Amino acid sequence: MVEDVSVDGRRAVLSRQPQDPDTCGIASGAPDSGVIGWWVQYQAADHPDPCEAAATLVKLTLELRA
């Protein structure tokens, strides 16, 4: 499943595999050029939402690159 989302006001693409709810990826355009992306894949049984974790990583990376 792929959907358009916003990370800190910036357009991004979220990718989730329906058969694997423990994984999620988000990619967004970088402030200067290129793309920033993170893929989160949990192995433990009890974990937070992988899409929330990936969005946080993209947001923090965008802040570092700004």
Phi and psi in degrees as GROMACS dihedral restraints (atoms count N, CA, C in turn):
[ dihedral_restraints ]
;  ai    aj    ak    al  type     phi  dphi    fc
    3     4     5     6     1  -124.9    20    10
    4     5     6     7     1   136.4    20    10
    6     7     8     9     1  -146.5    20    10
    7     8     9    10     1   151.6    20    10
    9    10    11    12     1   -79.0    20    10
   10    11    12    13     1   134.5    20    10
   12    13    14    15     1  -137.7    20    10
   13    14    15    16     1   176.7    20    10
   15    16    17    18     1  -123.7    20    10
   16    17    18    19     1   133.3    20    10
   18    19    20    21     1  -121.1    20    10
   19    20    21    22     1   109.5    20    10
   21    22    23    24     1    55.9    20    10
   22    23    24    25     1    41.0    20    10
   24    25    26    27     1    81.8    20    10
   25    26    27    28     1     0.8    20    10
   27    28    29    30     1  -107.9    20    10
   28    29    30    31     1   137.5    20    10
   30    31    32    33     1   -63.1    20    10
   31    32    33    34     1   140.7    20    10
   33    34    35    36     1  -147.7    20    10
   34    35    36    37     1   167.1    20    10
   36    37    38    39     1  -121.7    20    10
   37    38    39    40     1   126.9    20    10
   39    40    41    42     1  -103.9    20    10
   40    41    42    43     1   136.1    20    10
   42    43    44    45     1  -128.0    20    10
   43    44    45    46     1   124.0    20    10
   45    46    47    48     1  -131.6    20    10
   46    47    48    49     1   137.5    20    10
   48    49    50    51     1   -92.4    20    10
   49    50    51    52     1   114.1    20    10
   51    52    53    54     1   -56.1    20    10
   52    53    54    55     1   -32.6    20    10
   54    55    56    57     1   -80.9    20    10
   55    56    57    58     1    -5.9    20    10
   57    58    59    60     1  -136.3    20    10
   58    59    60    61     1    84.5    20    10
   60    61    62    63     1   -69.2    20    10
   61    62    63    64     1    -5.1    20    10
   63    64    65    66     1   -89.1    20    10
   64    65    66    67     1     3.6    20    10
   66    67    68    69     1  -128.0    20    10
   67    68    69    70     1   153.1    20    10
   69    70    71    72     1  -166.2    20    10
   70    71    72    73     1   144.7    20    10
   72    73    74    75     1  -131.4    20    10
   73    74    75    76     1   148.3    20    10
   75    76    77    78     1  -136.8    20    10
   76    77    78    79     1   136.5    20    10
   78    79    80    81     1  -129.3    20    10
   79    80    81    82     1   143.2    20    10
   81    82    83    84     1  -143.5    20    10
   82    83    84    85     1   154.5    20    10
   84    85    86    87     1   -66.3    20    10
   85    86    87    88     1   139.7    20    10
   87    88    89    90     1   -77.8    20    10
   88    89    90    91     1   156.3    20    10
   90    91    92    93     1   -60.7    20    10
   91    92    93    94     1   -35.2    20    10
   93    94    95    96     1   -97.0    20    10
   94    95    96    97     1   -60.8    20    10
   96    97    98    99     1  -163.8    20    10
   97    98    99   100     1   158.7    20    10
   99   100   101   102     1    90.6    20    10
  100   101   102   103     1  -162.5    20    10
  102   103   104   105     1  -134.2    20    10
  103   104   105   106     1   142.2    20    10
  105   106   107   108     1  -110.1    20    10
  106   107   108   109     1   131.5    20    10
  108   109   110   111     1  -145.3    20    10
  109   110   111   112     1   147.9    20    10
  111   112   113   114     1  -134.5    20    10
  112   113   114   115     1   141.5    20    10
  114   115   116   117     1  -123.0    20    10
  115   116   117   118     1   124.7    20    10
  117   118   119   120     1  -112.4    20    10
  118   119   120   121     1   129.4    20    10
  120   121   122   123     1  -135.7    20    10
  121   122   123   124     1   110.8    20    10
  123   124   125   126     1   -86.4    20    10
  124   125   126   127     1   146.9    20    10
  126   127   128   129     1  -109.7    20    10
  127   128   129   130     1   -26.0    20    10
  129   130   131   132     1   -76.2    20    10
  130   131   132   133     1   158.6    20    10
  132   133   134   135     1   -72.6    20    10
  133   134   135   136     1   -40.1    20    10
  135   136   137   138     1  -110.0    20    10
  136   137   138   139     1   114.4    20    10
  138   139   140   141     1  -151.0    20    10
  139   140   141   142     1   163.1    20    10
  141   142   143   144     1   -74.7    20    10
  142   143   144   145     1   175.8    20    10
  144   145   146   147     1   -63.1    20    10
  145   146   147   148     1   121.4    20    10
  147   148   149   150     1   -64.4    20    10
  148   149   150   151     1   -29.6    20    10
  150   151   152   153     1   -70.4    20    10
  151   152   153   154     1   -36.6    20    10
  153   154   155   156     1   -64.8    20    10
  154   155   156   157     1   -41.1    20    10
  156   157   158   159     1   -65.3    20    10
  157   158   159   160     1   -43.5    20    10
  159   160   161   162     1   -64.5    20    10
  160   161   162   163     1   -40.7    20    10
  162   163   164   165     1   -63.5    20    10
  163   164   165   166     1   -40.1    20    10
  165   166   167   168     1   -63.6    20    10
  166   167   168   169     1   -41.9    20    10
  168   169   170   171     1   -64.1    20    10
  169   170   171   172     1   -41.1    20    10
  171   172   173   174     1   -63.6    20    10
  172   173   174   175     1   -44.7    20    10
  174   175   176   177     1   -59.7    20    10
  175   176   177   178     1   -46.9    20    10
  177   178   179   180     1   -65.1    20    10
  178   179   180   181     1   -37.8    20    10
  180   181   182   183     1   -66.3    20    10
  181   182   183   184     1   -41.4    20    10
  183   184   185   186     1   -61.9    20    10
  184   185   186   187     1   -39.0    20    10
  186   187   188   189     1   -64.2    20    10
  187   188   189   190     1   -37.9    20    10
  189   190   191   192     1   -69.0    20    10
  190   191   192   193     1   -33.7    20    10
  192   193   194   195     1   -87.3    20    10
  193   194   195   196     1   -12.2    20    10
